[in-house]
Amino acid sequence: MQLVTTIATSSAAVLLVILISLYLAGAFRRRIEYRFANIPAPSDRNFATVVARLSDSILVHSEVTGFWVEADDIFAARTEAILSARRTLHFETYEMDPGKRANDFADLLIDRAKAGVKVQIVADGVGSKEISPAYWKRLRRSGVDVRFFHRFRPRSPADNLARTHRKILAIDGETALIGGAGIADMWDGKGFGGYPWLDFEVRLRGSVVGFIEGTFAQHWSYAGGTIDASEFALSVEDGTGTLTVATSGDPLYRYSPIDALFQLCIASARHRLWIASPYFIPNDDLRRDLIEVARRGVQVRLLTMGPKNDRAYAYYVARECYRTLLEAGVEIYEYHPSMMHAKAILVDNDWVSFGSANFDPRSLFLNDELNFSLGDRQLITHIETFFKGAFENSTFIDRASWKKRPLWQQAIGRLGLLAQRQL
């Protein structure tokens, strides 16, 4: 009896500590609820302006000059871009792991640095923690300037919760590659039976590159680097190309540009809304919006990760969010060959949004993200083809199969919802 009492007391103490920690971290804080009326259709000529103004974004112009799917083609495109650099190379990423991809990447950067290119890197302090000090020393000895975003600091431990989740490769102020792939062998399928992760990369030109360079400079400065203002005179600032909404997600607890962007995209759908997100843990407002558009007859399809993923606990938590969506008629597809890591929103036949942000609390309210939204016909066709191929290689989830998930998975998922901001 005494043992039972001791266990109960200890469990209660642990639960109390968890609840206090969540309280202090703001887990129970009231969030802004976006309520929009009279949103124009994505085909409306004023749609981009409305989205930009209501999501605290800026309007730039871009030209889509390349689109690649899966690791081999993505890394080949990056290699070509890096080797083309003549003046500046700016790179920012979350995930970097030891392996062939990281070693090849280092060789490319060293080659450009020795050729006189100013090479600057911002790597996330958590996402790159497995890379050895010797790796960074080799880069620095060769002239590559390396900085880290939010390495752990004992004086401000709460800062460690926020990460840079952006993936930026900008060349000479003229070209930028944006996608979801990190510098890691995982994207080749290492640990996933050799099947490459499902991801894509987009190459952009135009005045959007100047915005991307400026976004990089913010983190470069924050990480201790010196900004050379003369480099920004090199950026392309012409007004040609497709009008593009550029959303830099630097969230506050009071406001999230990415959250506003997502809700505007969802609410604007008239016919079709296809969403790709690996860690799909939408907040109450996003779930409400998805249910509303599905019930008014919009085809709502979700492409997300399946059992082959890099974070099983996040997968179990995500599946706990399915019930009300399935009841409303949302179609859910779990990618089965390997990890699904792409992030995209396709609205009707007129609008696409892509970048680094997931449909989860971390992307909405903690991470620094970067998304681009536009009505480029070529990109819309690429993204539509991407979705169709992924759906064919996915498992369709219905209510009957969802209810059969093991009880232990349900328990992990429901417990994980308490700490969903950290997933």
BELKA-V612700 format. One record per pair of residues at least 12 apart in sequence whose C-alpha atoms are under 7 Angstrom apart, sorted by the first residue. I is the first residue (numbers start at 1). GAP is how many residues later the second one is. D is the distance in whole Angstrom. If there is no record, write none. Layout:
BEGIN
i=I gap=GAP d=D
i=I gap=GAP d=D
END
This chain:
BEGIN
i=31 gap=223 d=7
i=32 gap=222 d=6
i=32 gap=223 d=7
i=33 gap=252 d=7
i=34 gap=226 d=7
i=39 gap=229 d=6
i=40 gap=228 d=7
i=41 gap=227 d=6
i=41 gap=228 d=7
i=42 gap=226 d=7
i=42 gap=308 d=6
i=42 gap=309 d=6
i=43 gap=307 d=6
i=48 gap=196 d=7
i=48 gap=197 d=6
i=51 gap=210 d=7
i=51 gap=213 d=7
i=52 gap=193 d=6
i=55 gap=202 d=5
i=55 gap=205 d=5
i=55 gap=206 d=5
i=56 gap=201 d=6
i=57 gap=188 d=6
i=57 gap=189 d=6
i=57 gap=190 d=5
i=57 gap=191 d=7
i=58 gap=187 d=6
i=58 gap=188 d=5
i=58 gap=189 d=7
i=59 gap=184 d=7
i=59 gap=185 d=6
i=59 gap=186 d=5
i=59 gap=187 d=6
i=60 gap=147 d=6
i=60 gap=148 d=5
i=60 gap=183 d=6
i=60 gap=184 d=5
i=60 gap=185 d=7
i=61 gap=145 d=6
i=61 gap=146 d=5
i=61 gap=147 d=6
i=61 gap=178 d=6
i=61 gap=179 d=6
i=61 gap=180 d=5
i=61 gap=181 d=5
i=61 gap=182 d=5
i=61 gap=183 d=5
i=62 gap=142 d=6
i=62 gap=143 d=6
i=62 gap=144 d=5
i=62 gap=145 d=6
i=62 gap=146 d=5
i=62 gap=179 d=5
i=62 gap=180 d=5
i=62 gap=181 d=7
i=62 gap=182 d=6
i=63 gap=141 d=6
i=63 gap=142 d=5
i=63 gap=143 d=6
i=63 gap=178 d=5
i=63 gap=179 d=6
i=64 gap=139 d=6
i=64 gap=140 d=5
i=64 gap=141 d=7
i=64 gap=315 d=7
i=65 gap=138 d=5
i=65 gap=139 d=6
i=66 gap=136 d=6
i=66 gap=137 d=5
i=67 gap=134 d=6
i=67 gap=135 d=5
i=67 gap=136 d=6
i=68 gap=132 d=5
i=68 gap=133 d=5
i=68 gap=134 d=7
i=69 gap=130 d=6
i=69 gap=131 d=4
i=69 gap=132 d=7
i=70 gap=126 d=6
i=70 gap=127 d=6
i=70 gap=128 d=6
i=70 gap=129 d=5
i=70 gap=130 d=6
i=71 gap=116 d=6
i=71 gap=117 d=6
i=71 gap=125 d=6
i=74 gap=126 d=7
i=74 gap=127 d=6
i=82 gap=26 d=7
i=83 gap=29 d=7
i=85 gap=32 d=7
i=85 gap=86 d=6
i=85 gap=87 d=6
i=86 gap=31 d=6
i=86 gap=86 d=7
i=87 gap=30 d=5
i=87 gap=31 d=6
i=87 gap=85 d=5
i=88 gap=29 d=5
i=88 gap=30 d=5
i=88 gap=31 d=6
i=88 gap=83 d=6
i=88 gap=84 d=5
i=89 gap=29 d=6
i=89 gap=30 d=5
i=89 gap=31 d=6
i=89 gap=81 d=6
i=89 gap=82 d=5
i=89 gap=83 d=6
i=90 gap=29 d=6
i=90 gap=30 d=5
i=90 gap=31 d=6
i=90 gap=79 d=6
i=90 gap=80 d=5
i=90 gap=81 d=7
i=91 gap=29 d=6
i=91 gap=30 d=5
i=91 gap=31 d=6
i=91 gap=77 d=5
i=91 gap=78 d=5
i=91 gap=79 d=7
i=92 gap=29 d=6
i=92 gap=30 d=5
i=92 gap=31 d=6
i=92 gap=74 d=7
i=92 gap=75 d=6
i=92 gap=76 d=5
i=92 gap=77 d=7
i=93 gap=29 d=7
i=93 gap=30 d=5
i=93 gap=31 d=6
i=93 gap=72 d=7
i=93 gap=73 d=6
i=93 gap=74 d=5
i=93 gap=75 d=7
i=93 gap=89 d=7
i=94 gap=29 d=6
i=94 gap=30 d=5
i=94 gap=33 d=5
i=94 gap=34 d=7
i=94 gap=70 d=6
i=94 gap=71 d=5
i=94 gap=72 d=7
i=94 gap=73 d=7
i=94 gap=88 d=7
i=95 gap=32 d=5
i=95 gap=33 d=6
i=95 gap=87 d=5
i=95 gap=88 d=6
i=96 gap=31 d=6
i=96 gap=32 d=5
i=96 gap=35 d=7
i=96 gap=86 d=6
i=96 gap=87 d=5
i=96 gap=88 d=6
i=97 gap=31 d=6
i=97 gap=33 d=6
i=97 gap=34 d=6
i=97 gap=86 d=6
i=97 gap=87 d=5
i=98 gap=32 d=7
i=98 gap=33 d=5
i=98 gap=86 d=7
i=99 gap=85 d=7
i=99 gap=86 d=6
i=100 gap=85 d=7
i=101 gap=82 d=6
i=101 gap=83 d=6
i=101 gap=84 d=6
i=102 gap=81 d=6
i=102 gap=82 d=6
i=106 gap=33 d=7
i=110 gap=29 d=6
i=110 gap=32 d=6
i=110 gap=34 d=7
i=113 gap=29 d=7
i=113 gap=30 d=6
i=113 gap=31 d=6
i=114 gap=28 d=7
i=119 gap=25 d=5
i=119 gap=26 d=6
i=120 gap=24 d=6
i=120 gap=25 d=5
i=120 gap=26 d=6
i=121 gap=24 d=6
i=121 gap=25 d=5
i=121 gap=26 d=6
i=122 gap=24 d=6
i=122 gap=25 d=5
i=122 gap=26 d=5
i=122 gap=27 d=7
i=122 gap=98 d=6
i=123 gap=24 d=6
i=123 gap=25 d=5
i=123 gap=26 d=6
i=124 gap=24 d=6
i=124 gap=25 d=5
i=124 gap=26 d=7
i=124 gap=39 d=7
i=124 gap=40 d=6
i=125 gap=23 d=5
i=125 gap=24 d=5
i=125 gap=25 d=5
i=125 gap=26 d=4
i=126 gap=25 d=7
i=147 gap=76 d=6
i=148 gap=75 d=6
i=149 gap=15 d=7
i=149 gap=74 d=6
i=150 gap=13 d=7
i=162 gap=204 d=5
i=162 gap=205 d=5
i=163 gap=204 d=5
i=163 gap=205 d=6
i=164 gap=203 d=6
i=164 gap=204 d=5
i=164 gap=205 d=7
i=165 gap=191 d=6
i=165 gap=202 d=6
i=165 gap=203 d=6
i=165 gap=204 d=5
i=166 gap=190 d=6
i=166 gap=202 d=7
i=166 gap=203 d=5
i=166 gap=204 d=6
i=167 gap=12 d=6
i=167 gap=13 d=6
i=167 gap=189 d=7
i=170 gap=43 d=7
i=173 gap=36 d=6
i=173 gap=37 d=7
i=173 gap=40 d=7
i=173 gap=61 d=5
i=173 gap=62 d=4
i=173 gap=63 d=7
i=174 gap=31 d=6
i=174 gap=35 d=6
i=174 gap=61 d=6
i=174 gap=62 d=6
i=175 gap=29 d=6
i=175 gap=30 d=5
i=175 gap=34 d=6
i=176 gap=27 d=6
i=176 gap=28 d=5
i=176 gap=29 d=7
i=176 gap=33 d=6
i=177 gap=24 d=7
i=177 gap=25 d=6
i=177 gap=26 d=4
i=177 gap=27 d=6
i=178 gap=23 d=6
i=178 gap=24 d=5
i=178 gap=25 d=6
i=178 gap=177 d=7
i=179 gap=21 d=6
i=179 gap=22 d=4
i=179 gap=23 d=6
i=179 gap=176 d=6
i=179 gap=177 d=7
i=180 gap=19 d=6
i=180 gap=20 d=7
i=180 gap=21 d=7
i=180 gap=161 d=7
i=180 gap=162 d=6
i=180 gap=175 d=7
i=180 gap=176 d=6
i=181 gap=18 d=7
i=192 gap=116 d=7
i=192 gap=146 d=6
i=195 gap=142 d=7
i=195 gap=143 d=6
i=196 gap=142 d=7
i=197 gap=141 d=6
i=197 gap=142 d=5
i=197 gap=143 d=6
i=197 gap=144 d=7
i=198 gap=141 d=6
i=198 gap=142 d=5
i=198 gap=143 d=6
i=198 gap=144 d=6
i=199 gap=141 d=7
i=199 gap=142 d=5
i=199 gap=143 d=4
i=200 gap=142 d=6
i=206 gap=30 d=6
i=206 gap=31 d=6
i=206 gap=32 d=6
i=206 gap=34 d=7
i=206 gap=35 d=7
i=207 gap=29 d=5
i=207 gap=30 d=4
i=207 gap=31 d=6
i=207 gap=32 d=7
i=209 gap=26 d=7
i=209 gap=27 d=7
i=210 gap=25 d=5
i=210 gap=26 d=6
i=210 gap=27 d=7
i=242 gap=132 d=7
i=242 gap=134 d=6
i=243 gap=131 d=7
i=244 gap=128 d=7
i=244 gap=129 d=6
i=244 gap=130 d=5
i=245 gap=127 d=6
i=245 gap=128 d=5
i=245 gap=129 d=6
i=246 gap=125 d=6
i=246 gap=126 d=5
i=246 gap=127 d=7
i=247 gap=123 d=6
i=247 gap=124 d=5
i=247 gap=125 d=6
i=248 gap=121 d=6
i=248 gap=122 d=5
i=248 gap=123 d=7
i=249 gap=119 d=5
i=249 gap=120 d=5
i=249 gap=121 d=6
i=250 gap=118 d=5
i=250 gap=119 d=7
i=251 gap=113 d=7
i=251 gap=114 d=5
i=251 gap=115 d=6
i=252 gap=113 d=7
i=253 gap=112 d=6
i=256 gap=108 d=6
i=256 gap=109 d=6
i=258 gap=106 d=6
i=259 gap=105 d=6
i=263 gap=23 d=6
i=263 gap=26 d=7
i=265 gap=82 d=7
i=266 gap=23 d=7
i=266 gap=24 d=7
i=267 gap=22 d=7
i=267 gap=26 d=7
i=269 gap=29 d=7
i=269 gap=78 d=6
i=269 gap=79 d=6
i=270 gap=28 d=6
i=270 gap=78 d=7
i=271 gap=27 d=5
i=271 gap=28 d=6
i=271 gap=77 d=5
i=272 gap=26 d=5
i=272 gap=27 d=5
i=272 gap=28 d=6
i=272 gap=75 d=6
i=272 gap=76 d=4
i=273 gap=25 d=7
i=273 gap=26 d=6
i=273 gap=27 d=5
i=273 gap=28 d=6
i=273 gap=73 d=6
i=273 gap=74 d=5
i=273 gap=75 d=6
i=274 gap=26 d=6
i=274 gap=27 d=5
i=274 gap=28 d=6
i=274 gap=71 d=6
i=274 gap=72 d=5
i=274 gap=73 d=7
i=275 gap=26 d=6
i=275 gap=27 d=5
i=275 gap=28 d=6
i=275 gap=69 d=6
i=275 gap=70 d=5
i=275 gap=71 d=6
i=276 gap=26 d=6
i=276 gap=27 d=5
i=276 gap=28 d=6
i=276 gap=66 d=6
i=276 gap=67 d=5
i=276 gap=68 d=5
i=276 gap=69 d=6
i=277 gap=26 d=6
i=277 gap=27 d=5
i=277 gap=64 d=7
i=277 gap=65 d=6
i=277 gap=66 d=5
i=277 gap=67 d=7
i=277 gap=81 d=5
i=277 gap=82 d=6
i=278 gap=26 d=5
i=278 gap=27 d=5
i=278 gap=62 d=6
i=278 gap=63 d=5
i=278 gap=64 d=7
i=278 gap=80 d=7
i=279 gap=35 d=7
i=279 gap=36 d=7
i=279 gap=39 d=7
i=279 gap=79 d=6
i=279 gap=80 d=7
i=279 gap=81 d=6
i=280 gap=24 d=7
i=280 gap=38 d=5
i=280 gap=78 d=7
i=280 gap=79 d=5
i=280 gap=80 d=6
i=281 gap=37 d=5
i=281 gap=40 d=7
i=281 gap=78 d=6
i=281 gap=79 d=5
i=282 gap=77 d=5
i=282 gap=78 d=5
i=283 gap=78 d=7
i=291 gap=34 d=6
i=291 gap=37 d=6
i=294 gap=34 d=6
i=294 gap=35 d=6
i=294 gap=36 d=6
i=295 gap=33 d=6
i=300 gap=30 d=5
i=300 gap=31 d=6
i=301 gap=29 d=6
i=301 gap=30 d=5
i=301 gap=31 d=6
i=302 gap=29 d=6
i=302 gap=30 d=5
i=302 gap=31 d=6
i=303 gap=29 d=6
i=303 gap=30 d=5
i=303 gap=31 d=6
i=304 gap=29 d=6
i=304 gap=30 d=5
i=304 gap=31 d=6
i=304 gap=36 d=6
i=305 gap=29 d=5
i=305 gap=30 d=5
i=305 gap=34 d=6
i=305 gap=35 d=5
i=306 gap=28 d=5
i=306 gap=29 d=5
i=306 gap=30 d=6
i=307 gap=29 d=7
i=308 gap=28 d=7
i=308 gap=30 d=5
i=308 gap=31 d=6
i=309 gap=29 d=7
i=309 gap=30 d=5
i=313 gap=99 d=7
i=313 gap=100 d=7
i=314 gap=109 d=6
i=316 gap=93 d=6
i=316 gap=94 d=7
i=316 gap=96 d=7
i=316 gap=97 d=5
i=317 gap=96 d=4
i=317 gap=97 d=6
i=317 gap=99 d=6
i=317 gap=100 d=6
i=320 gap=93 d=6
i=320 gap=94 d=7
i=326 gap=72 d=7
i=326 gap=73 d=6
i=332 gap=64 d=6
i=332 gap=65 d=6
i=333 gap=58 d=7
i=333 gap=61 d=6
i=333 gap=62 d=5
i=333 gap=63 d=5
i=333 gap=64 d=6
i=334 gap=60 d=5
i=334 gap=61 d=5
i=334 gap=62 d=7
i=335 gap=55 d=7
i=335 gap=58 d=6
i=335 gap=59 d=4
i=335 gap=60 d=6
i=336 gap=57 d=6
i=336 gap=58 d=5
i=336 gap=59 d=7
i=337 gap=56 d=7
i=343 gap=12 d=6
i=343 gap=13 d=7
i=343 gap=14 d=7
i=343 gap=15 d=6
i=350 gap=25 d=5
i=351 gap=23 d=6
i=351 gap=24 d=4
i=351 gap=29 d=7
i=352 gap=21 d=6
i=352 gap=22 d=6
i=352 gap=23 d=6
i=352 gap=28 d=6
i=353 gap=18 d=7
i=353 gap=19 d=6
i=353 gap=20 d=4
i=353 gap=21 d=7
i=354 gap=17 d=6
i=354 gap=18 d=6
i=354 gap=19 d=6
i=355 gap=15 d=6
i=355 gap=16 d=4
i=355 gap=17 d=6
i=356 gap=13 d=6
i=356 gap=14 d=6
i=356 gap=15 d=6
i=357 gap=12 d=6
i=357 gap=13 d=7
i=357 gap=14 d=7
i=361 gap=59 d=7
i=361 gap=60 d=5
i=362 gap=59 d=5
i=362 gap=60 d=6
i=362 gap=61 d=7
END
